[in-house]
Amino acid sequence: MMKKLIGLIPLYDDDKDSYWMLPGYMKVLEACGALPIMLPLTMDHEELDDCFQLCDGILMTGGHDVDPVMYGEAPKKTSGIPCSSRDQMEAYLFEKALKEDKPVFGICRGVQLMNVLLGGTLYQDLPTEHPSETEHHMTAPYDRPVHKVTVKEGTLLADIIGAGEHGVNSYHHQAVKDLAPKAEAMAYSEDGLVEAISVPDKTFIAGVQWHPEFAFEEDLECKAIVQAFVDACKCR
C-alpha cells in the first residue's frame, strides 16, 4: 500500500523572503508511516485545488501570528507581523477540508488559526492579556514537558492518549481566547487556556497548542497523536 501523502503548510522567513520547514514536522510524519511534502505558498485557487486533491491530509504548522483582522480586532503592539498569504492559503484549504471531511491536524499557530476560521478569537499576547505562572514560552530543549494539560473525557484526544492530566511542552505567545462555536475544547492548561480543539462531527479535524514535532521521539503520547492523524488519513 502506498504511503499517505500529507501536505505541510510552508513556513515563511520575512527577512530572507524564503520558504522553509522544521525537520521535526517531516520526521514525525515519516515515523508514523506517512510521506510528508511541503506545499507551495500560494493564493492561487487552482494550484491549491491541485494540492488539496493530491494530499490525503493537511498539517497546519506553527509560525506567524494570525492576522487579528481575521477575528475582528486591530493588531496590538504586542502582536507579531502576520503573513497574509499564509492566512489566506490555509483558510481556503481548511474550508475545503471541512466540506470534504479531509483530515487536518493543527500545531500551535495551526490550532489558533483553526479556532479563528471556525469563528473564535485569540489572545494576541499572553504575557499582557493572560498573565500566568504557567510556562507557555519555554527555552530549549523543547522535547520536555513544562506544564500540564487536562484532557476531557469523551473527546477525540481522550480516545488517543486518555483523559486526565498529561505533561506537554509549550512555546507560544498567542492562544485561543473565545472558543469557536463549531469547535470542541479537548484539553485545558493549568491556567485555564484551551490547549486542544476538534470539530466533533468530522473524522479528524483537530489541533493542539503544544509541539509534538519537538517531542515525539521522547514522548510516546506526542507520537500517538500524530499517528492517529495519519491513521485517519489512511481510512479515507
N, C-alpha and C positions, 0 to 999 in steps of 0.2 A: 504493500500500500504506500502511495506517495505521501510524503510528509505534508502536513497542512501549512499553508503559506500565511504568515502573519505580517501585516503591514505596520511598520513603525512610523509614527509621525516624526519627521526630522527635527532635530534641534538646530537653532539658528544663532550664529555668532554675529552680533551687531557690528562689533569693531572690525572683524575680518571679512564681513559680508560673505559668510560661508555656512554651509550645512555641515553638521557633524552628528556623531552618535556616541553615547557612552557604551562601552562594550558590555556592561552588565545586562542591559536590555536584551542584547542579542544572545548572550551566553545563557541566561536563564531560560529563554525560549528554546534554545538548542538542547539544553539539559532536560527539557520537558518534551522533547521529540518533535518540535516544530522547526520550520525553516523561516527565519526572520529576514525581511527585506526593508530597507529604509525607503520610504516613498519620497517622490519629489515634492518640494514645497511649491504648490501651485494653487491658484484660484480658478483655473480653467475647468469648468464643469465636465467637459468631455473627457479630459485627462483623468479627473477624479472618478468619473463613472468607470473608466477602464481599470483604474487602481482598485476600486471597490469590488468589481466583478472578479478581478484576479485573486484577491485575498479572501481567505476563509475567516479571518478575524482581524480586528484593528486594535493596536495597543497605543493608547494616548499617553505619551511620555510627559516628563516634567519639563521645566523650562521657564519661559517668560511669564510674568503676571498676566492674568486675564484682563482685558480692557474693561474698566469699570462701566463704560458706556453700555456694555452688553447687559448689565443688570441695573441700568438706570441711575448710575451715580457719576459724579465728576471725580476725576483722579485726584487723590490727595498727594501731598508732597512725599509721603512715606511709601507710595505705590511705585513700583518699578515701571520702566518703559515697556509698553506692550508690543507684541508682534501681531499686527492686524492680519497679515496674510495667514499666519497660523490659526488665529481665531476663526477666520472665515473658512479656511480649508477644513478644520476639524468640525465646525458647525455643520457644514454640508455633508461630510461623511457620517457624522453622528445621526443626523436626521434620516439618512438613508438606512443606517443600521437599525434605527428604531422601527422604521416601516417594514423592513425585511427580516427583522429579528436575527440579525447577524451579530455574533459575539463581539463585544467591545470590553476591554479592560483599561481602566484609567489609573495612573500612578501620580500622586502629588498634584501638579497642575492638572493632570488628566481628570482626577476626581472633582477638583474645583470647577473645571470647565463643564463637566457633565452636569453638576448641580445648577450652574448658570443656564445652560442650554435647556434644562428641564424646568426653569422658572424660579430658581433660587438666587441668593445673593452671597457675597463673600465679605469676610473681614479683609480689608486691604492691607492691614499691617497689625499682626497680633500683638507685638510689644506695646503699641499705643492704644489699641482698641480692645484687647482682651488680655491685659497683663496677668501673668500667672507664674507660679514657681515651677510648673511643668516644663521640661526641656523640649522645646519644639524646633530648636535650631542647633543641633549637636555639632561637635567637632569630630574630625577623623580619629579613629577608624569608624566607618559607617555600618559595619556589619554586626553591631552590638545593640541590645535594647537599652533605651534611656528613659522610657516611661511605659506605663501600662495602658491598655485599652480593654474595655469590657464589651465583649461580643454578645449581642442579643440573641436569645433563644428564638428558634423558628425562622431564622434568616438564612440566606444562601451561605453567608460566611460561617455561620454556626454549623451548617452541614459539612463544611470543608475542614475547619480547624477546631470546632467545638465552641459552645457558649462559655461565657465566663471571662476571666482575666487572662490576658496574653501580653508579653513584653514585645515592644516594637522599637525600631529605630525611628528617627524623626529629623527632618531637615526641610523646614518651610517657614515662611513668614506670613503667608495668607492661608485662609481656611474657610470652610463652609460656615456661613452666618445664619441665614434663613434657609432652612431645608426646602428644596423644591417640592411642590405638591405632588408631583409624579414620582418622587423618589422615596425610598425607604432607608432610614438610617439603620446600619447594621452593627456599628460599633461606636463607642464614645471614649474619649480620653479622660484622664483623671480630673481634668478641669472643665469637663462638660462639652468639649468640642466634638462635632461629628467627625469620625475618623474613617468611616466606610459607608458607601451607599450602594444601592442597586435599584433597578427598575423591576418591581416584583412580577409583572406579567410577561417578562421576556426571559428567554433561555439563559443568557448570561450577558447582561449589560450592567457592569459593576465597577467600582473603583475603591482604592484605599489611599489614605493620606501618607502612609509610610512607604518605605522603599524596598520592596522585595528584591530588586535587581542588585542591591548592595549586599544583601544578607542571605541570599538563597543557599549559598554553599555551607554556611554555618547554621542556618535556621531552617529546619525542615518544614515548618509551617509556612514560611515565605514561599518556598518552592511548591508546596501543596496548593497554594492559592493560584499561582501561575499555571500549575498543572491542571487545575480544574477549568481554567480558561481555555487551555489548549484542548482538553478533552471535549469541552463544549463545541469547539470548532470542528472536531472530528465527527461529532454526532450530527452535524448538519448534512 
